[in-house]
Amino acid sequence: MLQYYAKLWWVIALRGLLALMFGICAFFAPIATLAALIIIFGAFVAADGLMALLMAISGKQRESSDRWILALQGLLGLGVGALTWLSPTITALSLLIYIAAWTLATGVLQIVAAVRLRKEIPNEWWLILTGLVSIAFAFLVLWRPLAGALAVLWLIGSWAIVCGILLLGVALRLRSVRPATATQPAQPA
């Protein structure tokens, strides 16, 4: 396996470089990065919808009653893809609202868990504090959606930069490994 990875060190380096570039763009060109993410999402959803629709139309079992599910999935994917391209702002805002709702629900559940655990563990206030921070974050994201989107994008960018640097390190390490066939002399026949 090592030899396989060593031969393809440059692919890992390319992945690392692309991740690093994406992360840097997230900090220095956040609007363009967000737009690119939304366009890629729209393309993926539309392609997925088209494939589902094609599967429903060209199914070998024409009498199958379950093809309507695939057709509905396909139409939904095409619709969401079109909506994403026609109104990328709605897509970004929807994703942000989804993140805020998830964070709010998580915060409330953490507080409920802390209250229920108060007799079983000491310092349950740490979990309560975690819940309160999550709830505060959700309200801040909903109150200032542009700042919330920027914060989420910077978090993704930070992750991409760290992963990109680590992948470049792995690639350089793999580059120094010589394939076994190149370092061993040929065996006489």
C-alpha positions as CSV (number, residue, x, y, z in Angstrom):
1,M,0.0,0.0,0.0
2,L,2.9,2.3,0.8
3,Q,4.3,1.9,-2.7
4,Y,0.9,2.6,-4.2
5,Y,0.7,5.9,-2.3
6,A,4.3,6.7,-3.0
7,K,3.7,6.5,-6.7
8,L,0.8,8.9,-6.4
9,W,2.3,11.4,-4.0
10,W,1.6,14.1,-6.5
11,V,-2.2,13.5,-6.4
12,I,-2.1,14.0,-2.6
13,A,0.0,17.1,-3.0
14,L,-2.5,18.4,-5.6
15,R,-5.4,17.8,-3.2
16,G,-3.5,19.6,-0.4
17,L,-2.7,22.5,-2.7
18,L,-6.3,22.8,-3.8
19,A,-7.5,22.7,-0.2
20,L,-5.0,25.3,0.8
21,M,-6.0,27.6,-2.1
22,F,-9.7,27.2,-1.2
23,G,-9.0,28.0,2.5
24,I,-7.0,31.1,1.5
25,C,-9.8,32.2,-0.8
26,A,-12.4,31.7,2.0
27,F,-10.5,34.4,4.0
28,F,-9.5,36.8,1.2
29,A,-12.5,36.4,-1.2
30,P,-15.3,35.1,1.0
31,I,-18.1,36.2,-1.3
32,A,-16.6,34.6,-4.3
33,T,-15.9,31.4,-2.3
34,L,-19.4,31.3,-1.0
35,A,-20.7,31.8,-4.6
36,A,-18.5,29.0,-5.9
37,L,-19.8,26.6,-3.1
38,I,-23.4,27.5,-4.0
39,I,-22.8,27.0,-7.7
40,I,-21.2,23.6,-7.1
41,F,-24.1,22.6,-4.8
42,G,-26.6,23.6,-7.5
43,A,-24.7,21.6,-10.1
44,F,-24.5,18.5,-7.9
45,V,-28.2,18.7,-7.0
46,A,-29.3,19.2,-10.6
47,A,-27.0,16.4,-11.9
48,D,-28.3,14.0,-9.1
49,G,-31.9,14.9,-10.0
50,L,-31.3,14.3,-13.7
51,M,-29.8,10.9,-13.0
52,A,-32.7,9.9,-10.8
53,L,-35.2,11.1,-13.5
54,L,-33.3,9.2,-16.2
55,M,-33.4,6.1,-14.0
56,A,-37.1,6.5,-13.6
57,I,-37.8,7.0,-17.3
58,S,-35.4,4.3,-18.6
59,G,-36.1,1.6,-16.0
60,K,-36.1,-2.0,-17.3
61,Q,-39.3,-2.7,-15.3
62,R,-41.8,-0.4,-17.0
63,E,-44.6,-1.8,-14.9
64,S,-42.8,-1.0,-11.6
65,S,-44.9,1.1,-9.3
66,D,-41.9,2.5,-7.5
67,R,-40.6,4.5,-10.4
68,W,-42.7,7.5,-9.3
69,I,-40.4,7.9,-6.3
70,L,-37.3,8.2,-8.5
71,A,-39.2,10.6,-10.8
72,L,-40.2,12.7,-7.9
73,Q,-36.6,12.8,-6.5
74,G,-35.4,13.7,-10.0
75,L,-37.9,16.6,-10.3
76,L,-37.1,17.8,-6.8
77,G,-33.3,17.8,-7.6
78,L,-33.8,19.7,-10.8
79,G,-36.0,22.2,-9.1
80,V,-33.6,22.8,-6.2
81,G,-30.7,23.0,-8.7
82,A,-32.6,25.6,-10.7
83,L,-33.6,27.5,-7.6
84,T,-30.0,27.5,-6.5
85,W,-28.8,29.0,-9.8
86,L,-31.6,31.5,-10.1
87,S,-31.4,32.7,-6.5
88,P,-28.2,31.7,-4.8
89,T,-29.0,34.1,-1.9
90,I,-32.0,31.9,-0.9
91,T,-29.7,28.9,-0.9
92,A,-27.1,30.5,1.3
93,L,-29.8,31.9,3.7
94,S,-31.5,28.5,3.9
95,L,-28.3,26.7,4.8
96,L,-27.6,29.3,7.4
97,I,-31.0,28.9,8.9
98,Y,-30.5,25.2,9.0
99,I,-27.2,25.6,10.8
100,A,-28.8,28.0,13.3
101,A,-31.8,25.7,13.9
102,W,-29.5,22.7,14.5
103,T,-27.3,24.8,16.9
104,L,-30.4,26.0,18.8
105,A,-31.9,22.6,19.2
106,T,-28.5,21.1,20.3
107,G,-28.1,23.9,22.9
108,V,-31.5,23.3,24.3
109,L,-30.9,19.5,24.5
110,Q,-27.6,20.0,26.2
111,I,-29.3,22.1,28.9
112,V,-32.0,19.5,29.3
113,A,-29.3,16.8,29.6
114,A,-27.4,18.8,32.2
115,V,-30.5,19.4,34.3
116,R,-31.3,15.6,34.2
117,L,-27.7,14.7,35.1
118,R,-27.3,17.3,37.9
119,K,-27.5,14.6,40.6
120,E,-25.3,12.1,38.8
121,I,-22.3,14.2,37.8
122,P,-20.5,17.1,39.4
123,N,-20.0,20.4,37.5
124,E,-23.0,19.9,35.2
125,W,-22.9,23.7,34.6
126,W,-20.2,23.0,32.0
127,L,-22.8,21.3,29.9
128,I,-25.3,24.1,30.7
129,L,-22.7,26.7,29.6
130,T,-22.1,24.7,26.4
131,G,-25.9,24.8,25.7
132,L,-26.1,28.5,26.4
133,V,-23.2,29.2,24.0
134,S,-24.9,27.2,21.3
135,I,-28.1,29.0,21.8
136,A,-26.4,32.4,21.7
137,F,-24.6,31.4,18.5
138,A,-27.9,30.4,16.9
139,F,-29.5,33.8,17.8
140,L,-26.4,35.7,16.6
141,V,-26.5,33.8,13.3
142,L,-30.2,34.6,12.8
143,W,-29.8,38.2,14.0
144,R,-26.8,38.9,11.7
145,P,-27.0,36.3,8.9
146,L,-24.2,37.9,6.8
147,A,-21.8,37.7,9.7
148,G,-22.9,34.2,10.5
149,A,-22.3,33.1,6.9
150,L,-18.9,34.7,7.1
151,A,-18.1,32.9,10.3
152,V,-19.2,29.5,8.9
153,L,-17.2,30.1,5.8
154,W,-14.1,31.1,7.8
155,L,-14.4,27.9,9.8
156,I,-14.6,25.8,6.7
157,G,-11.6,27.8,5.3
158,S,-9.6,27.2,8.4
159,W,-10.3,23.5,8.2
160,A,-9.3,23.5,4.5
161,I,-6.0,25.3,5.2
162,V,-5.1,22.9,8.0
163,C,-6.0,19.8,6.0
164,G,-4.2,21.2,2.9
165,I,-0.9,21.8,4.9
166,L,-1.2,18.3,6.4
167,L,-1.8,16.7,2.9
168,L,1.2,18.6,1.5
169,G,3.3,17.2,4.4
170,V,2.1,13.7,3.7
171,A,2.8,14.1,0.0
172,L,6.4,15.3,0.6
173,R,7.0,12.4,2.9
174,L,5.6,9.9,0.4
175,R,7.7,11.5,-2.4
176,S,10.9,10.6,-0.5
177,V,9.8,6.9,-0.4
178,R,11.3,5.1,-3.4
179,P,9.2,2.4,-5.0
180,A,10.5,-1.1,-4.2
181,T,11.0,-1.9,-7.9
182,A,13.3,1.0,-8.4
183,T,15.5,0.3,-5.4
184,Q,15.9,-3.5,-5.8
185,P,18.2,-4.9,-8.5
186,A,16.7,-7.0,-11.2
187,Q,16.7,-10.7,-10.5
188,P,18.4,-13.0,-13.0
189,A,16.1,-15.2,-14.9
